[in-house]
């Protein structure tokens, strides 16, 4: 998979060097959203965003900031508890979706006696288990196959930052997403992050100044669509001021 990121603008011609190198020579190139093939061999971008490739699938597409978040099964989200209702919590994911239901027993080690008490406005890192096409979405803070939290659960302390849906996808994609700002900062600063597919980033840098600097650095990379060089400059700027 590609680790470098290419920022494409509408009408840009995508150079062959930026396309994936297929693991199987006879596997045809698959073009996803944001790319168009002009015969015989020209490929152009139809939207602005980050060119993303997958060598295994020999596929390429443009990650862009789509309009609104629609939950899908498996999505990681940062949800805000609204209230407790019966055997679960009503949680806010986005303004465009109904409250998501989080069962009170959907936490590692939770029983009727030990289930967590979450106040209104508490944050939880959760995974979507039901996308809510016929009913309200459902989320969980435990991996049903292991019974473990696997990093999910209540988020205590820290701060939340709004990011675009495209940036959330890129951050969750790891190196393939081409976002290196957090990796660069982690070489000198200790912090925790949680990334919600719903466009929410949670950061805990231990101190308010560090937390703000890290969250705003990600937002700057997002808003300015910075590539690797630009992200390095952001990292250097943040580290100078901490």
C-alpha positions in Angstrom: 0.0 0.0 0.0 1.1 3.6 -0.7 2.4 5.5 2.3 2.8 8.9 0.5 -0.1 11.1 0.0 -0.9 13.1 -3.2 -3.3 15.9 -2.9 -5.4 16.0 -6.1 -7.5 18.9 -7.4 -10.4 18.7 -9.9 -8.9 18.2 -13.4 -5.5 17.1 -12.2 -3.9 14.3 -14.3 -2.7 11.5 -12.0 0.8 10.5 -12.8 1.5 6.8 -13.3 4.0 6.9 -10.5 1.2 7.8 -8.0 -0.9 4.8 -9.0 -0.6 1.5 -7.2 1.9 -1.2 -8.2 -0.3 -4.4 -8.5 0.9 -7.5 -6.7 -0.4 -9.5 -9.7 0.6 -8.2 -13.1 -2.6 -9.2 -14.8 -4.9 -7.6 -12.2 -6.7 -4.6 -13.8 -6.7 -1.2 -12.1 -9.9 -0.3 -10.3 -10.8 3.3 -10.1 -13.0 4.4 -7.2 -14.7 7.7 -6.3 -13.1 10.9 -7.5 -11.2 9.4 -10.5 -12.0 9.2 -14.2 -10.4 7.3 -17.0 -9.9 9.2 -20.3 -8.9 6.7 -23.1 -6.4 5.5 -23.8 -4.5 5.9 -20.6 -5.1 9.2 -18.9 -6.6 9.3 -15.4 -7.8 12.5 -13.9 -9.3 13.7 -10.6 -12.9 14.9 -10.5 -12.8 16.2 -6.9 -10.4 17.6 -4.5 -8.9 15.3 -1.9 -6.2 12.8 -1.0 -5.3 10.2 -3.6 -5.4 6.8 -1.9 -4.2 3.5 -3.3 -4.3 -0.2 -2.4 -1.7 -2.3 -4.1 -3.3 -5.6 -3.0 -6.6 -4.7 -4.7 -4.8 -2.6 -7.4 -7.3 0.2 -6.7 -7.1 3.9 -6.4 -9.6 6.6 -5.3 -9.8 10.1 -3.8 -10.6 10.5 -0.2 -12.7 13.7 0.2 -14.9 15.4 2.7 -18.4 14.0 2.0 -21.4 15.8 3.3 -22.7 14.0 6.4 -21.9 10.9 8.4 -24.1 7.9 8.0 -23.2 5.1 10.4 -22.2 1.7 9.0 -21.6 -1.5 10.9 -18.1 -1.6 12.2 -17.5 2.1 12.2 -15.6 3.5 15.2 -17.3 6.6 16.6 -16.9 9.0 19.5 -20.4 9.4 21.0 -21.8 11.7 23.7 -24.1 10.3 26.3 -27.4 12.1 26.4 -29.2 10.2 29.1 -29.8 6.7 30.6 -32.9 4.9 29.5 -33.9 1.5 30.7 -31.1 -1.0 30.1 -29.0 1.4 28.0 -27.8 4.9 27.3 -29.0 7.2 24.5 -25.9 8.6 22.8 -25.5 11.4 20.4 -23.3 10.6 17.3 -24.2 13.4 14.8 -27.0 15.9 14.3 -28.1 13.9 11.3 -28.8 10.6 13.0 -31.2 9.5 15.8 -29.8 8.8 19.2 -27.7 5.6 19.2 -28.4 3.0 21.8 -25.5 1.8 24.0 -26.5 -1.2 26.2 -25.4 -0.8 29.8 -23.8 -4.2 29.7 -21.8 -3.4 26.5 -18.6 -2.8 28.5 -15.7 -5.0 29.4 -16.6 -6.9 32.7 -19.9 -5.2 33.1 -22.7 -6.9 35.1 -25.9 -5.6 36.5 -24.0 -4.7 39.7 -20.9 -3.3 38.0 -22.2 -1.6 34.9 -20.8 1.9 34.4 -22.7 5.0 35.6 -22.3 7.6 32.8 -23.5 11.1 33.3 -24.9 13.3 30.6 -22.2 14.6 28.2 -19.8 11.8 29.0 -17.8 10.6 26.0 -17.5 7.0 24.9 -15.4 5.4 22.2 -17.6 2.8 20.6 -18.2 0.6 17.5 -21.4 0.6 15.5 -23.1 -2.8 15.7 -26.4 -1.8 14.0 -26.5 0.9 11.4 -30.1 1.8 12.2 -31.7 1.5 8.7 -34.9 0.1 10.3 -34.3 1.3 13.8 -32.0 3.6 15.9 -28.3 2.8 15.5 -26.7 0.6 18.1 -23.1 0.9 19.5 -20.9 -1.2 21.8 -17.8 -0.6 23.9 -16.7 -4.3 23.8 -15.5 -6.7 21.1 -18.2 -9.4 21.1 -15.8 -12.0 19.9 -13.3 -11.5 22.8 -15.4 -9.8 25.5 -12.6 -7.3 25.8 -12.7 -3.5 25.3 -10.0 -3.5 22.7 -9.4 0.2 23.4 -13.1 1.1 23.5 -15.0 2.5 26.5 -15.4 5.8 28.4 -13.1 8.7 27.4 -12.0 10.6 30.5 -10.3 14.0 30.4 -8.9 15.3 27.2 -10.7 17.5 24.7 -12.6 16.9 21.5 -11.9 18.5 18.1 -14.1 18.6 15.0 -12.4 17.2 11.9 -13.7 16.4 8.4 -15.0 13.0 7.6 -12.3 12.7 5.1 -9.6 13.4 7.7 -11.2 10.8 10.0 -11.0 8.2 7.3 -7.4 9.0 6.6 -6.4 8.9 10.3 -8.1 5.5 10.8 -6.4 4.2 7.6 -3.0 4.5 9.4 0.0 4.9 7.1 -2.1 4.4 4.0 -4.0 7.6 4.8 -0.9 9.7 4.5 -1.4 11.6 7.7 1.9 11.8 9.6 1.4 14.7 11.9 0.5 12.6 14.9 3.4 10.2 14.3 5.7 13.2 14.1 4.4 14.7 17.3 4.6 11.4 19.2 8.3 11.3 18.8 8.7 14.1 21.3 5.3 14.4 23.1 3.3 11.8 24.9 -0.4 11.8 24.3 -3.5 9.6 23.7 -6.0 10.0 20.8 -9.2 8.4 19.8 -10.5 8.9 16.2 -14.2 8.8 15.4 -15.4 8.0 11.9 -18.1 10.6 12.7 -15.6 13.4 12.4 -14.6 13.7 16.0 -11.0 13.6 17.4 -10.4 13.1 21.1 -6.9 14.1 22.4 -5.4 13.9 25.9 -2.0 15.4 26.0 -1.8 15.5 29.8 -1.8 19.3 29.9 -4.3 21.7 28.3 -1.6 23.5 26.3 -0.3 20.2 24.8 -3.8 18.9 24.2 -4.9 22.1 22.4 -1.7 22.2 20.3 -2.1 18.6 19.1 -5.8 18.9 18.3 -5.3 22.1 16.4 -2.3 20.7 14.5 -4.5 17.9 13.1 -7.2 20.5 12.2 -4.7 22.6 10.4 -3.5 19.6 8.3 -7.1 18.9 7.6 -8.3 22.4 6.7 -5.2 23.1 4.5 -5.0 19.6 3.0 -1.3 19.5 3.8 1.0 16.9 2.3 4.0 15.3 4.0 6.2 18.5 3.8 3.5 20.7 5.1 2.8 18.3 8.0 6.5 18.3 9.0 6.4 22.1 9.2 3.3 21.9 11.4 5.1 19.4 13.7 8.1 21.6 13.9 6.0 24.6 14.8 4.1 22.8 17.5 7.2 21.4 19.1 8.9 24.8 19.2 5.9 26.2 21.1 5.5 23.4 23.7 
